[in-house]
Amino acid sequence: FSRGDYSIVGYQGRVGIERKSVEDCIGTVLGWGERRERFAGELSVLAGMESACVIVEGSLGGCLEQMHDRGAKLIEANRKSFHRSIIALQQDYRVPWIFCDSRRLAEVTAFRWFERFWKRAMKGIV
């Protein structure tokens, strides 16, 4: 399993961010294309790090608004399943999720996450 999409050179395995677009987040969380099991493995790796998170390039409400039917499951059933799954994944793996209103805010948030880790690492705190 990967160590997240992003890290700091020399600190891989200690700090990581998994970044998701809204569509990727929906597909992964609902397990479309058998992606849920793989993602659970990635969350397990992130959970073992000193500092890790999942950053979504959209709000939780935006994810729910972009939900669609899949097979026999209607939009409302998928919305309920998605929302419950987000809560379960955070509780099970203890990796925080940060929903951002835009791709740009997600980029800035990722940078700030790493910046804070880096500063603490330079002080010997982590």
Accessible surface in RSA format (square Angstrom, percent):
REM  Atomic radii and reference values for relative SASA: ProtOr
REM  Chains: A
REM  Algorithm: Lee & Richards
REM  Probe-radius: 1.40
REM  Slices: 20
REM RES _ NUM      All-atoms   Total-Side   Main-Chain    Non-polar    All polar
REM                ABS   REL    ABS   REL    ABS   REL    ABS   REL    ABS   REL
RES PHE A   1   157.21  78.7  84.67  52.4  72.53 188.7  95.60  58.0  61.61 176.3
RES SER A   2    45.45  38.4  31.69  42.3  13.76  31.7  39.89  85.0   5.55   7.8
RES ARG A   3   129.02  54.2 124.33  63.4   4.68  11.2  25.44  34.8 103.58  62.8
RES GLY A   4    16.27  20.1   0.00   N/A  16.27  20.1   0.00   0.0  16.27  36.4
RES ASP A   5    75.62  53.0  45.28  45.1  30.34  71.7  15.78  37.1  59.84  59.7
RES TYR A   6   102.41  47.8  95.91  54.6   6.50  16.9  66.97  50.3  35.44  43.7
RES SER A   7    38.66  32.7   9.58  12.8  29.07  67.0  10.15  21.6  28.51  39.9
RES ILE A   8    30.65  17.4  27.17  20.2   3.48   8.4  30.65  22.1   0.00   0.0
RES VAL A   9   134.63  88.6 121.68 110.2  12.94  31.2 121.73 105.8  12.89  35.0
RES GLY A  10    63.60  78.4   0.00   N/A  63.60  78.4  35.07  96.2  28.54  63.9
RES TYR A  11    34.68  16.2  34.22  19.5   0.46   1.2  15.79  11.9  18.89  23.3
RES GLN A  12    90.64  50.7  73.65  53.8  17.00  40.5  28.40  60.4  62.25  47.2
RES GLY A  13    31.31  38.6   0.00   N/A  31.31  38.6  14.44  39.6  16.87  37.8
RES ARG A  14    78.50  33.0  77.98  39.8   0.52   1.2  39.05  53.4  39.45  23.9
RES VAL A  15     0.05   0.0   0.00   0.0   0.05   0.1   0.00   0.0   0.05   0.1
RES GLY A  16     0.00   0.0   0.00   N/A   0.00   0.0   0.00   0.0   0.00   0.0
RES ILE A  17     0.00   0.0   0.00   0.0   0.00   0.0   0.00   0.0   0.00   0.0
RES GLU A  18     6.33   3.6   6.33   4.8   0.00   0.0   0.00   0.0   6.33   5.2
RES ARG A  19    33.64  14.1  22.92  11.7  10.72  25.5   6.82   9.3  26.82  16.3
RES LYS A  20    17.90   8.7  16.37  10.0   1.52   3.6   2.72   2.5  15.17  16.2
RES SER A  21    48.34  40.8  43.16  57.6   5.18  11.9  34.40  73.3  13.93  19.5
RES VAL A  22    15.76  10.4  13.09  11.8   2.67   6.4  13.09  11.4   2.67   7.2
RES GLU A  23    93.25  53.5  89.97  68.1   3.27   7.8  60.17 116.4  33.07  27.0
RES ASP A  24    48.91  34.3  44.64  44.4   4.28  10.1  19.86  46.7  29.05  29.0
RES CYS A  25     0.66   0.5   0.32   0.4   0.34   0.8   0.34   0.9   0.32   0.3
RES ILE A  26     0.00   0.0   0.00   0.0   0.00   0.0   0.00   0.0   0.00   0.0
RES GLY A  27     1.84   2.3   0.00   N/A   1.84   2.3   1.84   5.0   0.00   0.0
RES THR A  28     3.66   2.6   3.66   3.7   0.00   0.0   2.06   2.8   1.61   2.4
RES VAL A  29     0.83   0.5   0.83   0.7   0.00   0.0   0.83   0.7   0.00   0.0
RES LEU A  30    31.25  17.4   5.14   3.7  26.11  65.6   8.71   6.1  22.55  60.7
RES GLY A  31    19.48  24.0   0.00   N/A  19.48  24.0   7.47  20.5  12.01  26.9
RES TRP A  32    29.95  12.0  29.59  14.3   0.36   0.8  24.79  13.2   5.16   8.4
RES GLY A  33    62.14  76.6   0.00   N/A  62.14  76.6  39.00 107.0  23.14  51.8
RES GLU A  34   153.26  88.0 138.99 105.1  14.27  34.0  61.42 118.8  91.84  75.0
RES ARG A  35    89.35  37.5  87.38  44.5   1.97   4.7  42.83  58.5  46.53  28.2
RES ARG A  36    80.03  33.6  79.83  40.7   0.19   0.5  31.93  43.6  48.10  29.2
RES GLU A  37   146.63  84.2 137.69 104.2   8.93  21.3  54.09 104.6  92.54  75.6
RES ARG A  38   142.27  59.7 138.37  70.5   3.90   9.3  49.46  67.6  92.81  56.2
RES PHE A  39     4.20   2.1   2.76   1.7   1.44   3.7   3.78   2.3   0.43   1.2
RES ALA A  40    22.47  20.7  21.54  33.2   0.94   2.1  21.93  30.9   0.54   1.4
RES GLY A  41    11.06  13.6   0.00   N/A  11.06  13.6   9.80  26.9   1.26   2.8
RES GLU A  42     5.49   3.2   5.49   4.2   0.00   0.0   0.35   0.7   5.15   4.2
RES LEU A  43     0.13   0.1   0.13   0.1   0.00   0.0   0.13   0.1   0.00   0.0
RES SER A  44    62.55  52.9  52.12  69.6  10.43  24.0  14.67  31.2  47.89  67.1
RES VAL A  45    51.22  33.7  40.98  37.1  10.25  24.7  48.06  41.8   3.16   8.6
RES LEU A  46     1.49   0.8   0.00   0.0   1.49   3.7   0.00   0.0   1.49   4.0
RES ALA A  47    48.45  44.5  19.39  29.9  29.06  66.1  22.95  32.3  25.50  67.5
RES GLY A  48    70.96  87.5   0.00   N/A  70.96  87.5  37.88 103.9  33.09  74.1
RES MET A  49    20.35  10.5   2.46   1.6  17.89  42.6   3.71   3.2  16.65  22.1
RES GLU A  50    96.38  55.3  56.12  42.5  40.26  95.9  46.77  90.5  49.61  40.5
RES SER A  51    24.76  20.9  18.72  25.0   6.04  13.9  15.68  33.4   9.08  12.7
RES ALA A  52     9.60   8.8   2.18   3.4   7.42  16.9   2.18   3.1   7.42  19.6
RES CYS A  53     0.00   0.0   0.00   0.0   0.00   0.0   0.00   0.0   0.00   0.0
RES VAL A  54     0.00   0.0   0.00   0.0   0.00   0.0   0.00   0.0   0.00   0.0
RES ILE A  55     0.00   0.0   0.00   0.0   0.00   0.0   0.00   0.0   0.00   0.0
RES VAL A  56     0.00   0.0   0.00   0.0   0.00   0.0   0.00   0.0   0.00   0.0
RES GLU A  57    28.81  16.5  16.41  12.4  12.40  29.5   2.55   4.9  26.26  21.4
RES GLY A  58     6.80   8.4   0.00   N/A   6.80   8.4   6.80  18.7   0.00   0.0
RES SER A  59    39.69  33.5  37.12  49.5   2.58   5.9  22.79  48.5  16.90  23.7
RES LEU A  60    51.41  28.6  49.24  35.2   2.17   5.5  49.24  34.6   2.17   5.8
RES GLY A  61    37.57  46.3   0.00   N/A  37.57  46.3  30.99  85.0   6.58  14.7
RES GLY A  62    18.21  22.5   0.00   N/A  18.21  22.5  16.72  45.9   1.49   3.3
RES CYS A  63     0.00   0.0   0.00   0.0   0.00   0.0   0.00   0.0   0.00   0.0
RES LEU A  64    39.60  22.1  39.54  28.3   0.06   0.2  39.60  27.8   0.00   0.0
RES GLU A  65   136.72  78.5 115.89  87.7  20.83  49.6  39.81  77.0  96.91  79.1
RES GLN A  66    97.71  54.6  84.28  61.6  13.43  32.0  32.90  70.0  64.81  49.2
RES MET A  67     8.54   4.4   0.00   0.0   8.54  20.3   0.00   0.0   8.54  11.3
RES HIS A  68    68.99  37.7  68.99  48.0   0.00   0.0  60.70  62.6   8.29   9.6
RES ASP A  69    75.60  53.0  60.58  60.3  15.02  35.5  21.56  50.7  54.04  53.9
RES ARG A  70   117.47  49.3 108.84  55.5   8.62  20.5  26.26  35.9  91.21  55.3
RES GLY A  71    78.23  96.5   0.00   N/A  78.23  96.5  45.39 124.6  32.85  73.6
RES ALA A  72   106.24  97.7  67.77 104.6  38.47  87.5  79.38 111.8  26.86  71.2
RES LYS A  73   106.46  51.9 103.45  63.5   3.01   7.2  72.33  65.1  34.13  36.4
RES LEU A  74   119.00  66.3 118.00  84.4   1.00   2.5 118.00  82.9   1.00   2.7
RES ILE A  75    62.10  35.3  61.46  45.8   0.64   1.6  61.46  44.3   0.64   1.7
RES GLU A  76   113.78  65.3 110.49  83.6   3.29   7.8  65.73 127.1  48.05  39.2
RES ALA A  77    46.97  43.2  35.52  54.8  11.45  26.1  42.38  59.7   4.59  12.2
RES ASN A  78     1.55   1.1   1.55   1.5   0.00   0.0   0.00   0.0   1.55   1.5
RES ARG A  79    68.06  28.6  67.35  34.3   0.72   1.7  20.05  27.4  48.01  29.1
RES LYS A  80   119.09  58.1 111.12  68.2   7.97  19.0  64.23  57.8  54.86  58.4
RES SER A  81    34.44  29.1  27.55  36.8   6.89  15.9  15.17  32.3  19.27  27.0
RES PHE A  82     0.00   0.0   0.00   0.0   0.00   0.0   0.00   0.0   0.00   0.0
RES HIS A  83    73.51  40.2  73.51  51.1   0.00   0.0  41.70  43.0  31.82  37.0
RES ARG A  84   153.85  64.6 149.61  76.3   4.24  10.1  54.55  74.5  99.31  60.2
RES SER A  85    12.42  10.5   9.99  13.3   2.43   5.6   2.37   5.0  10.05  14.1
RES ILE A  86     3.42   1.9   3.42   2.5   0.00   0.0   3.42   2.5   0.00   0.0
RES ILE A  87    83.86  47.7  82.21  61.2   1.64   4.0  83.77  60.3   0.09   0.2
RES ALA A  88    38.82  35.7  35.09  54.2   3.73   8.5  38.76  54.6   0.06   0.2
RES LEU A  89     6.04   3.4   5.67   4.1   0.37   0.9   5.67   4.0   0.37   1.0
RES GLN A  90    58.07  32.5  52.94  38.7   5.13  12.2  13.60  28.9  44.47  33.7
RES GLN A  91   130.65  73.1 111.26  81.3  19.39  46.2  40.44  86.1  90.22  68.4
RES ASP A  92   105.50  73.9  72.20  71.9  33.30  78.7  20.56  48.4  84.94  84.7
RES TYR A  93    54.64  25.5  50.03  28.5   4.61  12.0  25.97  19.5  28.67  35.3
RES ARG A  94   207.38  87.1 178.17  90.8  29.21  69.6  65.43  89.4 141.95  86.0
RES VAL A  95     3.38   2.2   2.22   2.0   1.16   2.8   3.19   2.8   0.19   0.5
RES PRO A  96    60.03  43.7  54.68  49.8   5.35  19.4  59.71  49.3   0.32   2.0
RES TRP A  97    21.24   8.5   1.30   0.6  19.94  46.8   1.10   0.6  20.14  32.7
RES ILE A  98    48.37  27.5  45.57  33.9   2.80   6.8  48.37  34.8   0.00   0.0
RES PHE A  99    48.92  24.5  22.02  13.6  26.90  70.0  22.02  13.4  26.90  77.0
RES CYS A 100     3.68   2.8   2.19   2.4   1.49   3.5   1.49   3.8   2.19   2.4
RES ASP A 101   115.80  81.1  88.57  88.2  27.24  64.4  29.76  70.0  86.04  85.8
RES SER A 102    48.67  41.1  42.92  57.3   5.75  13.2  39.70  84.5   8.96  12.6
RES ARG A 103   148.26  62.3 142.64  72.7   5.62  13.4  52.70  72.0  95.56  57.9
RES ARG A 104   159.61  67.0 155.90  79.5   3.72   8.8  68.74  93.9  90.87  55.1
RES LEU A 105    80.58  44.9  78.22  56.0   2.36   5.9  80.23  56.3   0.36   1.0
RES ALA A 106     0.00   0.0   0.00   0.0   0.00   0.0   0.00   0.0   0.00   0.0
RES GLU A 107    60.46  34.7  53.41  40.4   7.04  16.8  19.97  38.6  40.48  33.1
RES VAL A 108    50.11  33.0  47.83  43.3   2.28   5.5  50.11  43.5   0.00   0.0
RES THR A 109    27.81  19.8  23.83  24.2   3.98   9.5  18.66  25.1   9.15  13.8
RES ALA A 110     9.28   8.5   9.28  14.3   0.00   0.0   9.28  13.1   0.00   0.0
RES PHE A 111   117.70  58.9 112.71  69.8   4.99  13.0 116.65  70.7   1.05   3.0
RES ARG A 112   128.19  53.8 124.01  63.2   4.18   9.9  45.59  62.3  82.59  50.1
RES TRP A 113    63.91  25.6  54.14  26.2   9.77  22.9  61.01  32.5   2.90   4.7
RES PHE A 114    28.42  14.2  28.16  17.4   0.26   0.7  28.40  17.2   0.02   0.1
RES GLU A 115    51.10  29.3  44.14  33.4   6.96  16.6  16.58  32.1  34.52  28.2
RES ARG A 116   150.47  63.2 147.87  75.4   2.60   6.2  59.69  81.6  90.78  55.0
RES PHE A 117     5.91   3.0   2.42   1.5   3.49   9.1   5.27   3.2   0.64   1.8
RES TRP A 118   105.43  42.3 105.43  51.0   0.00   0.0  83.62  44.6  21.81  35.4
RES LYS A 119   115.88  56.5 113.00  69.3   2.88   6.9  69.70  62.7  46.18  49.2
RES ARG A 120    72.26  30.3  72.22  36.8   0.04   0.1  12.33  16.9  59.93  36.3
RES ALA A 121    15.49  14.2   1.55   2.4  13.95  31.7   1.67   2.3  13.82  36.6
RES MET A 122   107.27  55.6  73.56  48.7  33.70  80.2  47.55  40.4  59.72  79.1
RES LYS A 123   157.72  76.9 122.03  74.9  35.69  85.0  75.43  67.9  82.30  87.7
RES GLY A 124    61.90  76.3   0.00   N/A  61.90  76.3  30.57  83.9  31.33  70.2
RES ILE A 125    95.83  54.5  65.89  49.1  29.95  72.2  70.87  51.0  24.96  67.7
RES VAL A 126    50.68  33.4  16.40  14.9  34.28  82.6  36.19  31.4  14.49  39.3
END  Absolute sums over single chains surface
CHAIN  1 A     7208.8       5769.7       1439.2       3825.1       3383.8
END  Absolute sums over all chains
TOTAL          7208.8       5769.7       1439.2       3825.1       3383.8
